[in-house]
Amino acid sequence: MNNFQYFTAYDLKAVTALLAEPESELLAGGTDLLGELKRRIRSPKRLVNIKNLHPLEKIEVVKEKGNRVLRMGALAKISEIENHSAVVQNFPSLHQAASLIATSQLCNMGTLAGNLCQHPRCWYFRNPLFPCWLKGGVK
């Protein structure tokens, strides 16, 4: 793993300012990013920890234009989505998908945004010995 700066952001304004610097990456659950750092697939100069942005953890049902809408924050944990009563009762496909994503340990750390933005799980991509085009290698 290469050296990097580590910052913790406590509001969205700080996140925006910290990410303005080149080669900055967000860190929330870290279940994907930390493995990529260790394998040197990604080598940011700065990590911005957003785990303390607690409003982004919300899972709630709200009324919008007469409809009930499920809102989930980017930092909602997969296990929390799986076990949320509104998801279990009203969104069985989402409940099932969340329950099948990974082990309970990963689901307790992994976030909604992290899983949506996850890099490929391809063995070639993840192996530093292969110049995979997805990580900037041979095209």
C-alpha positions as CSV (number, residue, x, y, z in Angstrom):
1,M,0.0,0.0,0.0
2,N,1.3,3.5,-0.9
3,N,1.3,6.4,1.6
4,F,-1.6,8.7,1.5
5,Q,-3.2,11.6,3.5
6,Y,-6.2,10.7,5.6
7,F,-8.9,13.3,6.4
8,T,-12.2,12.9,8.2
9,A,-15.0,15.1,7.0
10,Y,-17.9,16.2,9.3
11,D,-20.0,18.0,6.7
12,L,-20.7,18.1,3.0
13,K,-18.8,21.4,2.5
14,A,-15.7,19.8,3.9
15,V,-16.1,16.8,1.6
16,T,-16.4,19.0,-1.4
17,A,-13.3,21.0,-0.5
18,L,-11.2,17.9,0.2
19,L,-12.3,16.1,-3.0
20,A,-11.3,19.2,-5.0
21,E,-7.7,18.0,-4.7
22,P,-6.6,15.7,-7.4
23,E,-6.3,11.9,-6.7
24,S,-8.7,12.0,-3.8
25,E,-11.0,9.1,-2.9
26,L,-14.0,8.7,-0.6
27,L,-13.9,6.2,2.2
28,A,-17.0,4.9,4.0
29,G,-17.3,1.2,4.6
30,G,-14.0,0.5,2.9
31,T,-14.9,-3.2,2.1
32,D,-13.8,-2.7,-1.5
33,L,-11.4,0.2,-1.5
34,L,-9.1,-1.1,1.2
35,G,-8.5,-4.3,-0.7
36,E,-7.7,-2.3,-3.8
37,L,-5.3,-0.1,-1.9
38,K,-3.5,-3.2,-0.5
39,R,-3.1,-4.7,-3.9
40,R,-2.1,-1.3,-5.4
41,I,-4.9,-1.3,-7.9
42,R,-5.7,2.2,-6.7
43,S,-3.2,4.6,-5.1
44,P,-4.9,7.8,-4.2
45,K,-2.9,10.6,-2.6
46,R,-5.7,11.4,-0.2
47,L,-8.6,9.5,1.5
48,V,-11.6,11.4,2.7
49,N,-13.5,9.5,5.4
50,I,-17.2,10.3,5.3
51,K,-18.3,7.8,8.0
52,N,-19.3,10.7,10.3
53,L,-21.9,12.2,7.9
54,H,-24.7,10.5,9.8
55,P,-27.6,12.1,7.9
56,L,-26.5,10.1,4.9
57,E,-27.2,6.9,6.8
58,K,-31.0,7.4,6.9
59,I,-33.5,4.9,5.6
60,E,-37.0,6.3,5.6
61,V,-40.4,6.2,3.9
62,V,-41.7,9.6,3.0
63,K,-44.8,10.9,1.2
64,E,-44.1,12.6,-2.1
65,K,-47.0,13.7,-4.4
66,G,-49.3,11.3,-2.6
67,N,-47.0,8.3,-2.9
68,R,-45.0,6.5,-0.3
69,V,-41.3,6.7,-1.3
70,L,-38.4,4.9,0.1
71,R,-35.3,7.1,0.6
72,M,-31.9,5.6,1.4
73,G,-28.8,7.6,2.1
74,A,-25.5,6.8,0.5
75,L,-24.1,5.6,3.8
76,A,-26.9,3.2,4.6
77,K,-25.4,-0.1,5.5
78,I,-26.5,-3.1,3.4
79,S,-27.5,-5.0,6.6
80,E,-29.7,-2.0,7.7
81,I,-31.4,-2.0,4.3
82,E,-32.0,-5.7,4.5
83,N,-33.5,-5.5,8.0
84,H,-35.4,-2.2,7.8
85,S,-39.1,-2.9,8.4
86,A,-40.3,-0.8,5.5
87,V,-38.0,-2.7,3.1
88,V,-39.1,-6.1,4.5
89,Q,-42.8,-5.2,4.3
90,N,-43.0,-3.2,1.1
91,F,-39.9,-4.0,-1.1
92,P,-39.4,-7.8,-1.0
93,S,-37.1,-7.7,-4.0
94,L,-34.8,-5.2,-2.4
95,H,-34.9,-7.1,0.8
96,Q,-33.9,-10.3,-1.0
97,A,-31.1,-8.6,-3.0
98,A,-29.7,-7.0,0.2
99,S,-29.7,-10.4,1.9
100,L,-27.8,-12.1,-0.9
101,I,-25.0,-9.5,-1.5
102,A,-22.3,-10.8,0.8
103,T,-21.5,-12.3,4.2
104,S,-23.0,-10.6,7.2
105,Q,-19.6,-9.1,8.2
106,L,-19.3,-7.3,4.8
107,C,-23.0,-6.3,4.9
108,N,-22.5,-4.7,8.4
109,M,-19.7,-2.5,6.9
110,G,-20.6,-2.1,3.3
111,T,-22.7,0.9,2.2
112,L,-25.3,1.4,-0.4
113,A,-23.2,3.9,-2.4
114,G,-20.1,1.8,-2.1
115,N,-21.8,-1.3,-3.5
116,L,-23.3,0.7,-6.4
117,C,-19.9,2.2,-7.2
118,Q,-17.9,-0.9,-6.6
119,H,-15.1,-1.7,-9.1
120,P,-15.2,-4.9,-11.1
121,R,-14.6,-8.2,-9.3
122,C,-12.7,-9.6,-12.3
123,W,-9.6,-11.6,-11.4
124,Y,-7.6,-9.8,-14.1
125,F,-8.6,-6.4,-12.9
126,R,-7.7,-7.2,-9.3
127,N,-4.3,-8.8,-10.1
128,P,-1.5,-6.3,-10.3
129,L,0.4,-8.5,-12.7
130,F,-2.1,-8.1,-15.6
131,P,-2.4,-4.8,-17.5
132,C,-6.2,-4.9,-17.6
133,W,-7.6,-2.0,-19.7
134,L,-10.2,-1.2,-17.0
135,K,-7.4,0.0,-14.7
136,G,-5.5,1.9,-17.4
137,G,-3.6,-1.0,-19.0
138,V,-3.4,-2.2,-22.6
139,K,-6.4,-1.3,-24.7
